[in-house]
Amino acid sequence: MREVFSLLKILTPRPSGQIQKAAPMDNQPIMSVSGIRGKVGESLSPSLYSAMAFLQTKTAGGGRMLVGRDTRPTGPDLARAAFRGIRLAGGIPVDIGIAPTPTTCFAVKHLGASGGIVITASHNPLPYNGYKMVHGSGRLYAGDECDALYRQYAAGDFPRQSDFDSSDDTPAETLNAADAHVAAIVGAVDSEAIRNAGIRIAIDSVNGAGGAVFPRLLDKLGVAWEGVHTDLGGNFAHNPEPRPEHLADLAALLTSGSGFWGGFAFDPDADRLAPMGENGEPISEEMTFALALGSVLARNATSVATNLSTSMVIDDIVRAFGVKLFRTKIGEANVVQAMREHDCGIGGEGNGGVIYPRVSTVRDGPVALALILERMAKEKKKLTALAGEWNQYPIVKKKIPLGDTNAADTIARLAETFGGEQIDMQDGIKLIRDYGWVHVRPSNTEPILRCYAEAKTPAQAGELADMMMDLV
């Protein structure tokens, strides 16, 4: 897919018959296994959404196409552009409004739709938006499926803009998918145990789409809550990536009150969840998957899938339960593919993403919340104590702007440097030593290299990260 990104840069418009070639833009969107990301008015335009919706609907064979979005102010206009593309391809646009990514994915399968579109840039800040493609089975598109659409877009296999402009930009149906999603989650956990535990938590949904689902979920589970930034206005009150350094208001809420069992934060499309201790103490987002995994494996000894950059604590947990672990390239679709291939009952990523196919085959923040609440209820432990059952290895996460750097050449040089050591080249390069690891790879969502390092001590993790950063 990075080849597609390069191809888009060199395209020139060459209209032929009723087909229009994709016009070049100085600042291209990133097209990857994680969907499309870019800044609206720069690398993203309504015309791109119309064209992609047209191509996706054609690929799905027409039928009902669900469109959900997060709370970004640009979402409604982009949704209307997608409706045009769906209609022009002979499909039926169904608007589910503001909905988390997992809610849209769940609804596609639940309603038997042909596919779905999620208008979101996930954790990216407000200037960004994006486009995620949902398969008719309710999962996000796999890498090869994304590639196929990107190549069609690059070839300009879609109608002229004038045809899109004359197409109807209204949905054929409007519905709310939150209740069905919540019902499925409640049915997948020990809801009675949660109701009887008297749990009270704090929530920060960064004024994103999570606010359309989590209050209903907590009400059904009998969990009391207080929140900050929980409306649907789309004004992200802080950096929307749910990391401890961005969650000062949630920490303040926890420290100002009493009786909390812990705190939780969603990203804007609620496919990720981050935990926080009951007294406002930071807990790594890496522990979300660990905590949910413990809940599932306690009642179902299933194989597990995760990506290369997820914490070593997952290795500890699968060893304790005696199950198999499969590691994949970065990207939710890659984890889902491994889950399908190895019949895994749960998968996830260290960014706070949990994939529980009993509900949906997509990262699902509300599912993660319910699984963790179940574990808290059954063990009668608040979040800090629950997280303390497993090692929390120090992890360092850094970014390196790519600029004019060729990512593939950089990775190749690193591979040559560490050729005599244990390395994994599935995605960038991961150097593995007996005390920790460091992973450098091109981002799927930003024009950067990511450098993650984890070890048994903070000093070791820092040294591994610094070593790679210096070499890059």
C-alpha positions in Angstrom: 0.0 0.0 0.0 2.9 2.3 0.4 3.6 1.6 -3.3 0.0 2.9 -4.0 0.8 6.1 -2.0 3.8 6.7 -4.3 1.8 6.0 -7.4 -0.9 8.5 -6.4 1.8 11.2 -6.2 2.8 10.9 -9.9 -0.7 10.6 -11.4 -1.8 13.3 -13.8 -5.4 13.9 -14.8 -6.2 12.3 -18.2 -10.0 12.2 -18.7 -11.1 9.4 -21.1 -14.8 8.9 -22.0 -16.8 8.8 -18.8 -13.8 7.9 -16.6 -11.8 10.6 -14.8 -8.3 10.0 -13.7 -7.4 10.9 -10.1 -6.0 14.4 -9.9 -2.7 14.9 -8.1 -2.5 17.0 -4.9 0.7 18.3 -3.4 -0.1 16.8 0.0 -1.4 13.3 -0.5 -3.4 11.4 2.0 -1.9 8.3 3.6 -3.5 5.2 2.2 -2.7 2.0 4.2 -4.1 -1.1 5.9 -5.5 1.3 8.5 -7.6 3.2 5.9 -7.2 6.7 4.6 -6.0 9.7 6.7 -5.3 13.3 5.9 -6.2 16.9 6.5 -9.5 18.1 5.1 -9.0 20.8 2.5 -5.4 19.7 1.9 -5.1 16.0 1.2 -8.7 15.1 1.7 -11.7 16.4 -0.2 -15.4 15.4 -0.6 -14.6 14.2 -4.1 -12.2 11.6 -2.7 -15.0 10.3 -0.4 -17.5 10.1 -3.3 -15.0 8.2 -5.5 -14.0 5.8 -2.7 -17.6 5.2 -1.7 -18.5 4.5 -5.4 -15.6 2.0 -5.7 -16.3 0.3 -2.4 -20.1 0.0 -3.2 -19.3 -1.5 -6.7 -16.9 -4.0 -5.0 -19.5 -4.9 -2.5 -22.1 -5.6 -5.2 -24.4 -2.7 -4.3 -27.0 -3.1 -1.6 -27.2 -1.3 1.8 -24.0 0.5 2.7 -23.9 1.9 6.3 -22.1 5.2 7.0 -21.0 6.1 10.5 -18.8 8.9 11.7 -17.1 10.3 14.7 -17.8 13.8 16.0 -15.4 15.8 13.9 -17.1 19.0 12.4 -16.1 17.9 8.9 -17.9 14.6 9.2 -21.4 15.6 8.0 -20.2 17.1 4.7 -18.0 14.1 4.0 -20.9 11.7 4.8 -23.0 13.5 2.2 -20.2 13.0 -0.3 -20.1 9.3 0.5 -23.9 9.1 0.0 -23.4 10.5 -3.5 -20.9 7.8 -4.4 -23.0 5.0 -2.9 -26.1 6.1 -4.9 -24.2 6.5 -8.1 -22.8 2.9 -7.7 -26.4 1.6 -7.3 -26.2 1.2 -3.6 -28.5 2.2 -0.8 -26.9 4.6 1.7 -27.8 4.1 5.3 -26.9 6.8 7.8 -26.2 5.7 11.3 -24.9 9.1 12.3 -22.4 9.5 15.1 -21.2 6.0 16.0 -18.0 4.4 17.2 -16.1 2.5 14.6 -16.9 -0.8 16.4 -20.6 0.1 16.4 -20.6 0.6 12.7 -18.8 -2.6 12.1 -21.1 -4.5 14.4 -24.2 -3.0 12.6 -23.0 -4.0 9.2 -23.0 -7.7 10.2 -26.0 -7.5 12.4 -28.1 -5.9 9.7 -26.8 -8.0 6.9 -25.5 -4.9 5.0 -23.2 -5.2 2.0 -20.6 -3.1 3.7 -19.9 0.1 5.6 -17.9 3.3 5.7 -16.5 4.9 8.9 -15.6 8.6 8.6 -12.9 9.0 11.2 -9.3 9.8 11.7 -9.3 7.8 15.0 -6.7 9.2 17.3 -5.4 11.9 14.9 -6.1 15.5 16.0 -8.9 17.7 14.6 -7.4 18.9 11.4 -7.5 15.3 10.2 -10.2 13.0 9.1 -10.2 9.7 7.4 -12.1 6.8 5.7 -12.3 3.2 7.0 -13.8 0.4 4.9 -16.0 -2.2 6.5 -16.4 -5.6 4.9 -19.9 -7.2 4.8 -18.8 -9.6 7.5 -18.3 -6.7 9.9 -14.5 -6.6 9.9 -12.4 -3.8 8.5 -10.9 -4.4 5.0 -7.8 -6.6 4.9 -4.6 -5.2 3.4 -5.1 -6.8 -0.1 -8.7 -5.5 -0.1 -7.5 -2.0 0.7 -4.8 -2.3 -2.0 -7.4 -3.3 -4.6 -9.5 -0.2 -4.0 -6.5 2.1 -3.8 -5.4 0.9 -7.2 -8.8 1.5 -8.7 -8.8 5.0 -7.3 -5.3 5.6 -8.6 -6.5 4.4 -12.1 -9.4 6.8 -11.9 -12.0 4.0 -12.3 -14.9 6.2 -11.1 -17.3 8.8 -12.7 -16.7 12.4 -13.4 -17.1 14.9 -10.6 -20.1 16.4 -12.4 -21.8 13.1 -12.1 -21.2 13.0 -8.4 -22.4 16.6 -8.0 -25.7 15.7 -9.6 -26.2 12.6 -7.4 -28.5 12.6 -4.4 -26.5 13.4 -1.2 -29.2 12.2 1.3 -29.4 8.8 2.9 -32.1 6.4 2.0 -32.4 5.3 5.6 -31.4 6.7 9.0 -31.1 4.5 12.0 -29.4 4.1 15.4 -27.1 1.1 15.9 -26.0 1.8 19.5 -28.7 -0.3 21.2 -28.0 -3.5 19.3 -24.3 -3.1 19.9 -24.8 -2.5 23.6 -27.1 -5.5 23.9 -24.4 -7.8 22.3 -21.8 -6.6 24.7 -24.0 -7.1 27.7 -24.7 -10.6 26.5 -21.0 -11.4 26.1 -20.0 -10.7 29.7 -21.2 -11.7 33.2 -23.4 -8.7 33.4 -25.0 -10.0 36.7 -21.7 -10.0 38.4 -21.0 -6.5 37.3 -24.4 -5.2 38.4 -23.9 -6.7 41.9 -20.4 -5.3 42.4 -21.4 -1.7 43.0 -18.7 -0.3 40.7 -18.2 3.4 40.1 -15.8 4.8 37.5 -14.7 7.9 35.7 -14.8 8.4 31.9 -13.2 10.7 29.4 -14.5 10.2 25.8 -12.7 13.4 24.5 -16.1 14.6 23.2 -15.9 11.8 20.6 -18.2 9.0 19.3 -17.8 6.9 22.5 -20.4 9.2 24.1 -23.0 7.7 21.8 -22.6 4.2 23.4 -20.8 4.1 26.7 -23.6 5.7 28.8 -26.1 3.2 27.6 -23.7 0.3 28.2 -22.9 1.4 31.8 -26.6 1.9 32.5 -27.3 -1.7 31.3 -24.4 -3.0 33.5 -25.5 -1.0 36.5 -22.2 0.9 36.7 -22.2 4.4 38.2 -20.0 6.9 36.4 -18.9 10.5 36.2 -17.2 12.0 33.2 -15.2 14.8 31.6 -15.4 15.7 27.9 -18.3 13.3 27.3 -20.5 15.3 24.9 -20.8 14.7 21.1 -19.7 18.2 20.1 -16.4 17.1 18.5 -14.4 19.7 20.3 -11.4 17.6 21.4 -10.5 19.1 24.7 -7.0 17.6 24.6 -4.7 15.5 22.4 -7.2 12.7 21.4 -4.7 9.9 21.7 -5.6 8.3 25.0 -2.2 8.3 26.8 -1.6 9.3 30.5 0.1 12.5 29.5 -3.0 13.7 27.7 -5.5 12.8 30.5 -4.9 15.4 33.2 -8.6 16.2 33.5 -9.5 12.6 34.0 -6.8 12.3 36.7 -8.2 15.5 38.4 -11.7 14.0 38.5 -10.4 10.8 40.0 -8.4 12.6 42.7 -11.2 15.0 43.5 -13.8 12.4 44.3 -14.0 9.2 46.3 -15.4 5.7 45.7 -14.0 5.4 42.2 -12.8 2.0 41.1 -10.8 3.4 38.2 -10.9 5.6 35.2 -11.1 5.0 31.4 -10.5 7.1 28.3 -11.6 6.5 24.7 -10.2 7.9 21.5 -12.5 9.8 19.1 -13.9 6.7 17.4 -13.9 4.6 20.5 -12.0 1.7 19.1 -9.3 2.2 21.7 -9.6 2.4 25.5 -7.0 3.5 28.1 -7.1 2.7 31.8 -6.2 5.0 34.8 -5.9 4.1 38.4 -8.6 5.0 40.9 -6.5 7.7 42.4 -5.5 9.2 39.1 -2.3 7.2 38.8 -1.2 6.5 35.2 -1.6 2.9 33.9 -0.1 2.2 30.5 -2.5 1.8 27.6 -0.6 -1.5 27.0 -2.6 -2.9 30.0 -6.0 -2.5 28.4 -5.5 -5.6 26.2 -3.7 -7.4 29.1 -6.7 -6.8 31.5 -9.3 -7.8 29.0 -7.2 -10.9 28.0 -7.1 -12.1 31.6 -10.9 -11.8 31.7 -11.4 -13.9 28.6 -8.8 -16.6 29.3 -10.1 -17.1 32.8 -13.2 -18.7 31.2 -11.9 -19.8 27.7 -8.4 -21.1 27.1 -8.1 -19.8 23.5 -5.2 -18.9 21.2 -4.4 -15.2 21.1 -3.1 -12.8 18.4 -1.4 -9.5 18.7 1.1 -7.3 16.8 4.8 -7.0 17.0 4.8 -3.8 19.1 2.5 -5.0 21.9 4.0 -5.4 25.4 5.8 -8.5 26.7 3.1 -8.7 29.4 1.0 -10.5 26.8 3.6 -13.2 26.6 3.5 -13.5 30.4 -0.3 -13.9 30.4 -0.5 -16.5 27.6 2.3 -18.5 29.3 0.3 -18.4 32.6 -2.8 -19.8 30.9 -0.9 -22.2 28.6 -2.2 -20.9 25.3 -0.6 -20.0 22.0 0.3 -16.4 21.0 0.6 -15.3 17.3 2.3 -12.0 16.5 1.6 -10.0 13.3 2.5 -6.9 11.4 1.1 -3.7 12.7 -2.5 -2.9 11.7 -5.8 -4.1 13.1 -6.6 -6.0 9.9 -3.4 -8.0 10.2 -4.3 -9.1 13.8 -7.9 -10.0 12.6 -6.5 -12.0 9.8 -4.2 -14.0 12.2 -7.2 -14.5 14.5 -9.2 -16.0 11.6 -6.3 -18.2 10.5 -5.6 -19.6 14.0 -9.1 -19.6 15.4 -8.2 -17.1 18.2 -10.9 -16.2 20.6 -9.4 -12.8 21.4 -6.8 -10.5 19.9 -5.7 -7.0 20.4 -3.0 -4.3 20.3 -0.9 -2.4 22.8 -2.6 0.9 21.8 -5.6 0.0 23.9 -7.4 -2.0 21.2 -9.3 -5.3 22.1 -10.8 -7.5 19.4 -13.4 -10.0 20.8 -15.1 -11.9 18.0 -18.0 -13.0 20.2 -19.2 -9.4 19.7 -17.3 -8.1 16.6 -14.0 -8.7 14.7 -12.8 -5.1 15.2 -11.1 -3.2 17.9 -13.9 -2.3 20.3 -13.4 0.1 23.2 -16.8 -0.5 24.8 -16.1 -4.3 24.7 -12.8 -3.7 26.3 -14.5 -1.7 29.0 -17.1 -4.4 29.7 -14.4 -7.2 29.9 -12.3 -5.2 32.4 -15.4 -4.4 34.5 -16.2 -8.1 34.5 -12.7 -8.9 35.9 -12.9 -6.1 38.5 -16.3 -7.4 39.6 -15.3 -11.0 39.9 -12.0 -10.3 41.7 -13.5 -7.4 43.7 -10.5 -5.3 42.9 -10.1 -1.7 41.8 -8.1 -1.0 38.7 -4.7 -0.3 40.2 -4.7 -3.6 42.1 -6.0 -5.5 39.1 -3.3 -4.1 36.8 -0.7 -4.9 39.5 -1.3 -8.6 39.0 1.0 -8.5 36.0 4.4 -6.9 35.2 4.1 -3.5 33.6 7.2 -3.3 31.6 8.6 0.2 30.9 8.0 1.1 27.3 9.3 4.1 25.3 7.3 5.3 22.2 9.0 7.9 19.9 8.3 9.4 16.5 10.7 10.4 13.7 9.4 12.7 11.0 10.2 11.1 7.6 10.7 14.2 5.6 12.6 13.2 2.4 13.9 10.0 4.1 13.2 6.8 2.3 11.8 4.5 5.0 12.7 1.2 3.1 16.3 2.3 2.8 16.5 3.2 6.5 15.0 -0.2 7.5 17.4 -2.0 5.2 20.4 -0.3 6.8 19.2 -1.2 10.2 18.8 -4.8 9.2 22.3 -4.9 8.0 23.6 -3.3 11.2 21.9 -5.9 13.4 22.2 -8.8 11.0 23.9 -11.0 13.6 21.2 -10.6 16.2 17.6 -11.8 16.5 15.4 -9.6 14.3 11.9 -9.8 12.9 11.3 -8.2 9.5 7.6 -8.7 9.2 7.0 -5.0 9.6 10.0 -2.7 9.6 12.6 -4.1 11.9 12.2 -5.5 15.4 15.4 -6.2 17.3 14.8 -8.7 20.1 17.2 -9.2 23.0 16.9 -11.3 26.2 16.0 -8.2 28.3 13.7 -6.4 25.8 13.1 -5.3 22.3 13.0 -2.3 20.0 10.8 -1.9 16.9 11.2 0.7 14.1 8.6 0.9 11.3 6.8 3.3 9.0 3.5 4.5 10.5 0.2 3.4 8.8 -1.4 6.7 9.6 1.2 9.5 9.7 4.3 10.4 7.6 6.7 9.3 10.3 8.8 6.4 11.6 7.6 4.9 14.9 10.2 3.7 17.4 8.9 1.6 20.3 11.2 0.0 22.8 10.4 -2.1 25.9 12.6 -3.8 28.5 12.8 -5.0 32.1 14.0 -1.6 33.3 13.4 2.0 32.2 17.1 2.4 31.6 17.2 -0.6 29.2 14.1 0.6 27.3 15.6 4.1 27.0 18.9 2.8 25.8 17.3 0.6 23.1 15.2 3.5 21.8 18.1 6.0 21.9 20.3 3.5 20.0 17.8 3.2 17.2 17.0 6.9 17.1 20.6 7.7 16.8 21.1 5.3 14.0 18.1 6.5 12.1 
